[in-house]
Amino acid sequence: MRTKKYHPIALGASEATRERDVRQEIDNFLQALSSYPDRFAREPHLSFAQHLFRISAAGQPPGVAEVSRRSRLE
């Protein structure tokens, strides 16, 4: 019987990527929090969640935000 050999996954790059993503999400949230009152004054129908999504989507490569938006609507 043959034994399977498992190779450990390098966590360094993955952890760094996760940390970068979390920091970006925090930055987006803080930016949305500070800019929402002015935006709401111009567009009172806009929810905070929509505003946050727009800010987050602005930092995404083209096409990624549209896919994320569609998946949330489904």
Backbone torsions as a table, in degrees:
resi	resn	phi	psi	omega
1	MET	NA	132.5	-176.9
2	ARG	-90.6	135.6	178.3
3	THR	-93.0	143.3	178.9
4	LYS	-84.2	140.3	177.0
5	LYS	-106.6	126.2	178.2
6	TYR	-106.7	134.4	178.7
7	HIS	-102.3	130.3	179.5
8	PRO	-64.2	144.8	179.2
9	ILE	-84.2	135.7	176.9
10	ALA	-69.9	120.4	-175.6
11	LEU	-92.5	-16.0	-175.5
12	GLY	-55.9	-53.5	-178.2
13	ALA	-66.4	-40.1	-179.2
14	SER	-64.6	-43.6	178.8
15	GLU	-64.2	-40.7	178.6
16	ALA	-64.9	-40.1	178.5
17	THR	-65.5	-44.2	178.4
18	ARG	-61.9	-43.5	179.9
19	GLU	-61.9	-42.5	178.3
20	ARG	-62.0	-43.9	-179.5
21	ASP	-64.2	-41.1	179.5
22	VAL	-66.0	-43.8	178.1
23	ARG	-61.5	-39.9	178.9
24	GLN	-65.2	-40.5	178.8
25	GLU	-64.3	-41.1	177.0
26	ILE	-63.8	-45.3	178.2
27	ASP	-59.9	-43.2	178.3
28	ASN	-61.2	-43.2	-179.3
29	PHE	-64.2	-45.0	179.9
30	LEU	-65.2	-38.1	177.1
31	GLN	-64.4	-44.3	178.9
32	ALA	-64.0	-39.8	-179.5
33	LEU	-62.0	-42.8	-178.1
34	SER	-77.8	-28.0	-176.0
35	SER	-96.9	-10.3	-176.1
36	TYR	-63.4	-42.9	-179.0
37	PRO	-55.6	-43.7	178.2
38	ASP	-65.8	-41.6	-179.7
39	ARG	-66.6	-40.0	179.1
40	PHE	-64.3	-35.2	178.0
41	ALA	-62.0	-35.6	179.4
42	ARG	-83.3	-35.1	-176.4
43	GLU	-132.5	80.4	-175.6
44	PRO	-64.3	-17.5	178.4
45	HIS	-80.0	-12.5	-176.1
46	LEU	-78.2	122.8	177.8
47	SER	-80.6	162.7	177.6
48	PHE	-62.5	-39.3	179.7
49	ALA	-61.4	-40.8	178.0
50	GLN	-65.7	-42.0	179.3
51	HIS	-62.3	-46.0	178.3
52	LEU	-60.9	-42.2	179.1
53	PHE	-61.0	-43.0	179.8
54	ARG	-62.4	-40.8	178.1
55	ILE	-66.1	-44.4	179.2
56	SER	-63.5	-41.0	-178.8
57	ALA	-67.6	-30.5	-179.9
58	ALA	-64.0	-26.1	179.7
59	GLY	-89.7	-1.9	-178.5
60	GLN	-90.4	153.5	172.1
61	PRO	-62.9	153.0	179.6
62	PRO	-55.0	136.8	178.7
63	GLY	95.6	-33.8	-178.7
64	VAL	-68.5	-42.5	-179.4
65	ALA	-64.3	-38.6	-179.7
66	GLU	-65.6	-40.6	178.0
67	VAL	-64.9	-43.2	178.9
68	SER	-62.6	-41.9	-179.5
69	ARG	-63.1	-44.7	-180.0
70	ARG	-63.6	-40.9	-178.2
71	SER	-67.7	-29.7	177.6
72	ARG	-73.9	-28.5	-179.0
73	LEU	-79.5	-20.7	-176.8
74	GLU	-80.5	NA	NA
